[in-house]
Amino acid sequence: MPRVLDVVRATIAPLTRTRAFRRAGPRLMPILERVWAALTGGRVPLSGLLVPSLVLHTTGARSGEPRDAALMYTPDGRGRAIVAGTNFAGGRHPAWTTNLAAHPRAAITVRGKRMPVIAGLIPDDERDAAWARIEAQWPGYRDYERSSGRMVKLFRLQPVRG
């Protein structure tokens, strides 16, 4: 018997791939995430109601200023997180991917706990396996890559001990 959350995900996932969501999402979701964070004290990102979510804390590639991004992540089964720079299927990579490439030492907050990580771009020969894991969690998510006309950057976030 499917879990309720799996049924909800399977119902909502196709809606997130519509043109309307792709147009409104980049403007609307950050605002909704900020409002939700204020209401919950930042303990659970809004997207965290449906999928594992984290807040990625990076350093701006050009500015050097702290930057935060609420993202869906997929556990890789080895204590690491996979994040995908889909940018709502937009033609450009999201800023956080440039920040991670320039400054791979970052931090994440998961369920209210902040921890340091080191980010690494997932190599080409591991991309299909990473996408399969991501799509097991959120059906059809790779369609963002197909629709964007670019190769979405996939990062593995390795927690740093100590």
Residue frames as qw, qx, qy, qz and C-alpha x, y, z in Angstrom:
[[0.000, 0.889, 0.457, 0.000, 0.00, 0.00, 0.00],
 [0.422, 0.497, -0.045, 0.757, 1.53, 3.36, -1.01],
 [0.311, -0.415, -0.441, 0.732, 2.29, 5.83, 1.72],
 [0.136, 0.890, 0.399, -0.173, 0.19, 9.00, 1.76],
 [0.175, -0.774, 0.267, 0.547, 3.29, 11.14, 1.16],
 [0.354, -0.097, 0.756, 0.542, 4.19, 9.10, -1.95],
 [0.256, 0.648, 0.698, 0.164, 0.68, 9.63, -3.35],
 [0.020, -0.930, -0.149, 0.337, 0.87, 13.38, -2.63],
 [0.288, -0.552, 0.503, 0.600, 4.30, 13.61, -4.31],
 [0.344, 0.173, 0.805, 0.452, 3.09, 11.69, -7.37],
 [0.171, 0.808, 0.563, 0.004, 0.11, 14.06, -7.62],
 [0.097, -0.932, 0.000, 0.350, 2.04, 17.31, -7.14],
 [0.534, -0.329, 0.510, 0.589, 5.19, 16.43, -9.11],
 [0.418, 0.449, 0.601, 0.512, 3.54, 16.78, -12.57],
 [0.003, -0.951, -0.309, -0.004, 2.15, 20.19, -11.57],
 [0.396, -0.768, 0.218, 0.454, 5.67, 21.45, -10.83],
 [0.479, -0.079, 0.609, 0.627, 6.66, 20.67, -14.42],
 [0.331, 0.783, 0.520, 0.085, 3.99, 22.89, -15.97],
 [0.384, 0.489, 0.108, 0.776, 4.87, 26.10, -17.80],
 [0.326, -0.826, -0.152, -0.434, 2.85, 28.11, -15.29],
 [0.771, -0.610, -0.011, 0.180, 4.86, 26.76, -12.35],
 [0.738, 0.057, 0.112, 0.663, 8.15, 27.23, -14.19],
 [0.168, 0.656, 0.139, 0.722, 7.26, 30.88, -14.85],
 [0.449, -0.782, -0.051, -0.430, 5.91, 31.68, -11.38],
 [0.896, -0.316, -0.226, 0.216, 8.15, 29.39, -9.33],
 [0.611, 0.185, -0.194, 0.745, 11.39, 31.39, -9.48],
 [0.079, -0.492, 0.078, -0.864, 9.60, 34.50, -8.20],
 [0.681, -0.490, -0.154, -0.523, 7.02, 32.94, -5.93],
 [0.880, -0.191, -0.408, 0.150, 8.89, 30.10, -4.18],
 [0.458, 0.178, -0.423, 0.761, 11.64, 32.20, -2.55],
 [0.303, -0.408, 0.110, -0.854, 8.99, 34.53, -1.10],
 [0.837, -0.329, -0.243, -0.364, 6.92, 31.61, 0.18],
 [0.788, 0.002, -0.473, 0.395, 10.06, 29.95, 1.62],
 [0.190, 0.304, -0.363, 0.860, 10.97, 33.17, 3.52],
 [0.554, -0.394, 0.007, -0.733, 7.45, 33.56, 4.93],
 [0.908, -0.202, -0.350, -0.112, 7.35, 29.88, 5.93],
 [0.621, 0.154, -0.485, 0.596, 10.82, 30.17, 7.53],
 [0.109, -0.382, 0.282, -0.874, 9.63, 33.14, 9.59],
 [0.745, -0.329, -0.107, -0.571, 6.55, 31.20, 10.73],
 [0.960, -0.147, -0.239, 0.017, 8.48, 28.04, 11.65],
 [0.473, -0.799, 0.344, 0.139, 11.68, 29.59, 12.92],
 [0.353, 0.685, -0.601, -0.213, 13.51, 28.14, 9.91],
 [0.584, -0.290, 0.744, -0.145, 13.24, 24.58, 11.19],
 [0.582, 0.247, 0.754, 0.179, 11.67, 23.10, 8.05],
 [0.057, 0.211, -0.413, -0.884, 11.80, 24.62, 4.56],
 [0.659, 0.275, 0.139, -0.686, 8.38, 24.79, 2.88],
 [0.662, 0.366, -0.581, -0.299, 9.52, 22.23, 0.31],
 [0.055, 0.284, -0.902, 0.321, 10.45, 20.03, 3.28],
 [0.653, 0.052, 0.420, -0.629, 6.78, 19.20, 3.72],
 [0.879, 0.371, -0.033, -0.298, 7.01, 16.99, 0.60],
 [0.850, 0.357, -0.272, 0.276, 10.66, 16.09, 0.09],
 [0.692, -0.441, -0.110, 0.562, 13.88, 16.15, 2.08],
 [0.260, 0.885, 0.082, 0.376, 14.96, 19.78, 2.04],
 [0.646, -0.355, -0.158, 0.657, 17.86, 21.82, 3.27],
 [0.112, 0.991, -0.015, -0.078, 19.08, 25.37, 3.33],
 [0.804, 0.193, 0.016, 0.562, 22.41, 25.70, 1.55],
 [0.229, -0.938, 0.043, 0.256, 24.69, 28.40, 2.97],
 [0.773, 0.314, 0.144, 0.532, 27.29, 29.48, 0.41],
 [0.267, -0.622, 0.077, 0.732, 29.67, 32.35, -0.15],
 [0.531, 0.803, 0.132, -0.236, 28.93, 34.54, -3.16],
 [0.831, 0.198, 0.221, 0.470, 31.35, 33.79, -5.99],
 [0.371, 0.600, 0.070, 0.706, 31.87, 37.47, -6.82],
 [0.292, -0.809, -0.017, -0.510, 30.61, 39.32, -3.77],
 [0.359, 0.219, -0.747, 0.515, 32.06, 37.13, -1.05],
 [0.458, -0.260, 0.280, -0.803, 28.80, 37.73, 0.84],
 [0.276, 0.049, 0.932, -0.232, 26.86, 34.93, 2.57],
 [0.520, 0.073, -0.408, -0.747, 24.05, 33.48, 0.44],
 [0.427, 0.025, 0.833, -0.349, 21.27, 31.04, 1.34],
 [0.511, 0.121, -0.536, -0.661, 19.14, 28.84, -0.90],
 [0.685, -0.040, 0.590, -0.425, 16.36, 26.46, 0.12],
 [0.419, 0.383, -0.710, -0.416, 16.75, 23.27, -1.92],
 [0.967, -0.066, 0.036, -0.244, 15.38, 19.79, -2.28],
 [0.028, 0.600, -0.799, -0.036, 18.05, 17.19, -1.65],
 [0.938, 0.022, -0.263, -0.225, 18.30, 13.48, -2.14],
 [0.599, -0.589, 0.543, -0.002, 20.24, 11.31, 0.30],
 [0.525, 0.548, -0.609, -0.231, 22.86, 9.28, -1.58],
 [0.952, -0.159, -0.241, -0.098, 22.78, 6.37, 0.86],
 [0.748, 0.080, -0.342, 0.564, 26.24, 7.14, 2.23],
 [0.394, -0.650, -0.340, 0.553, 25.42, 10.09, 4.50],
 [0.190, -0.176, 0.252, 0.932, 25.80, 12.65, 1.75],
 [0.399, 0.669, 0.436, -0.451, 23.24, 14.82, -0.05],
 [0.375, 0.213, 0.580, 0.691, 22.72, 15.30, -3.78],
 [0.197, 0.718, 0.287, -0.603, 21.41, 18.67, -4.98],
 [0.499, 0.384, 0.588, 0.507, 20.46, 19.57, -8.54],
 [0.063, -0.412, 0.014, 0.909, 20.75, 23.06, -10.07],
 [0.309, 0.495, 0.772, 0.252, 17.52, 22.84, -12.04],
 [0.018, -0.248, -0.011, 0.969, 16.51, 26.50, -11.62],
 [0.525, 0.488, 0.455, -0.528, 12.89, 25.67, -12.53],
 [0.700, 0.373, 0.529, 0.302, 14.09, 24.47, -15.98],
 [0.143, 0.948, -0.043, -0.282, 15.44, 27.92, -16.77],
 [0.758, 0.602, -0.124, 0.218, 18.15, 28.43, -19.34],
 [0.161, 0.718, -0.501, 0.455, 20.68, 29.61, -16.75],
 [0.614, -0.126, -0.695, 0.352, 22.30, 27.79, -13.88],
 [0.435, -0.859, -0.250, -0.103, 21.17, 29.03, -10.46],
 [0.071, 0.854, -0.372, 0.357, 23.60, 31.35, -8.67],
 [0.715, -0.556, 0.395, -0.153, 24.21, 28.87, -5.87],
 [0.953, 0.170, 0.137, 0.209, 25.90, 26.48, -8.35],
 [0.462, 0.722, -0.197, 0.477, 28.43, 29.17, -9.28],
 [0.374, -0.768, 0.351, -0.383, 28.96, 29.92, -5.60],
 [0.910, -0.287, 0.297, -0.028, 29.64, 26.23, -4.81],
 [0.840, 0.423, -0.003, 0.341, 32.04, 25.90, -7.73],
 [0.233, 0.765, -0.271, 0.535, 33.99, 28.93, -6.49],
 [0.225, -0.486, 0.614, -0.580, 33.73, 28.09, -2.77],
 [0.652, -0.085, -0.720, -0.222, 33.09, 24.35, -2.25],
 [0.266, -0.168, -0.749, 0.583, 33.34, 24.69, 1.52],
 [0.368, -0.411, -0.245, -0.798, 29.80, 25.55, 2.53],
 [0.172, 0.011, 0.809, -0.562, 27.21, 24.63, 5.15],
 [0.399, -0.326, -0.663, -0.544, 23.74, 23.18, 5.18],
 [0.362, -0.112, 0.569, -0.729, 20.89, 23.35, 7.63],
 [0.492, -0.136, -0.781, -0.360, 18.74, 20.23, 7.81],
 [0.592, -0.573, -0.559, -0.091, 15.85, 20.01, 10.29],
 [0.352, -0.923, 0.005, -0.158, 17.28, 22.97, 12.20],
 [0.760, -0.479, 0.260, 0.355, 20.80, 21.55, 12.48],
 [0.384, 0.877, -0.271, -0.095, 23.61, 23.40, 10.70],
 [0.831, -0.288, 0.375, 0.293, 26.65, 21.46, 9.53],
 [0.062, 0.713, -0.483, -0.504, 29.68, 22.19, 7.36],
 [0.872, 0.302, 0.384, 0.034, 29.98, 20.41, 4.00],
 [0.159, -0.468, 0.570, 0.656, 32.33, 20.18, 1.07],
 [0.716, 0.540, 0.220, -0.385, 30.63, 20.22, -2.32],
 [0.291, -0.304, 0.749, 0.512, 31.80, 18.29, -5.34],
 [0.593, 0.376, -0.262, -0.662, 30.38, 18.26, -8.85],
 [0.820, 0.015, 0.562, -0.108, 29.08, 14.77, -9.67],
 [0.142, -0.388, 0.702, 0.580, 31.15, 13.36, -12.55],
 [0.559, 0.260, -0.383, -0.688, 29.51, 12.54, -15.89],
 [0.451, 0.087, -0.879, -0.127, 29.82, 8.78, -15.39],
 [0.102, -0.227, -0.834, 0.492, 27.77, 9.01, -12.15],
 [0.279, 0.042, -0.009, -0.959, 25.04, 11.37, -13.37],
 [0.581, -0.146, -0.602, -0.528, 22.52, 8.75, -14.52],
 [0.508, -0.255, -0.772, 0.284, 22.72, 6.92, -11.17],
 [0.075, -0.176, -0.398, 0.897, 22.30, 10.23, -9.30],
 [0.408, -0.016, -0.244, -0.880, 19.30, 11.19, -11.44],
 [0.574, -0.210, -0.758, -0.227, 17.73, 7.75, -10.87],
 [0.351, -0.277, -0.687, 0.573, 18.03, 8.26, -7.12],
 [0.107, 0.138, 0.133, -0.976, 16.58, 11.79, -7.38],
 [0.490, -0.049, -0.445, -0.748, 13.65, 10.64, -9.53],
 [0.453, -0.255, -0.849, 0.089, 12.85, 7.80, -7.13],
 [0.163, -0.364, -0.530, 0.748, 12.15, 10.59, -4.66],
 [0.292, 0.604, 0.156, -0.725, 10.51, 13.12, -7.01],
 [0.642, 0.328, 0.657, 0.222, 9.13, 11.52, -10.20],
 [0.480, 0.748, 0.342, 0.305, 10.02, 13.26, -13.45],
 [0.311, -0.860, 0.033, 0.403, 12.46, 15.74, -11.88],
 [0.511, -0.211, 0.501, 0.666, 15.00, 15.21, -14.67],
 [0.356, 0.717, 0.533, 0.276, 12.46, 16.73, -17.06],
 [0.133, -0.948, -0.004, 0.290, 13.72, 20.08, -15.77],
 [0.418, -0.468, 0.547, 0.554, 17.10, 19.27, -17.32],
 [0.434, 0.323, 0.729, 0.418, 15.55, 18.10, -20.59],
 [0.154, 0.878, 0.448, 0.072, 13.38, 21.24, -20.82],
 [0.281, -0.856, 0.068, 0.428, 16.15, 23.66, -19.89],
 [0.681, 0.714, -0.090, 0.132, 18.38, 22.86, -22.88],
 [0.122, 0.741, -0.585, 0.307, 21.43, 22.65, -20.61],
 [0.693, -0.056, -0.686, 0.216, 23.17, 20.06, -18.50],
 [0.530, -0.783, -0.028, -0.325, 22.00, 20.64, -14.93],
 [0.245, 0.516, -0.692, 0.441, 24.84, 20.75, -12.43],
 [0.840, -0.429, -0.299, -0.142, 24.57, 18.02, -9.81],
 [0.077, 0.636, -0.595, 0.486, 26.53, 18.37, -6.59],
 [0.765, -0.313, -0.549, 0.123, 27.27, 15.91, -3.83],
 [0.212, -0.777, 0.273, -0.526, 27.49, 17.55, -0.41],
 [0.740, -0.029, -0.604, 0.295, 29.81, 15.70, 1.96],
 [0.508, -0.848, -0.051, -0.145, 29.45, 16.55, 5.66],
 [0.423, 0.544, -0.525, 0.500, 32.71, 17.56, 7.32],
 [0.738, -0.505, -0.426, 0.141, 33.37, 16.09, 10.74],
 [0.604, -0.171, -0.271, 0.730, 34.81, 18.14, 13.56]]
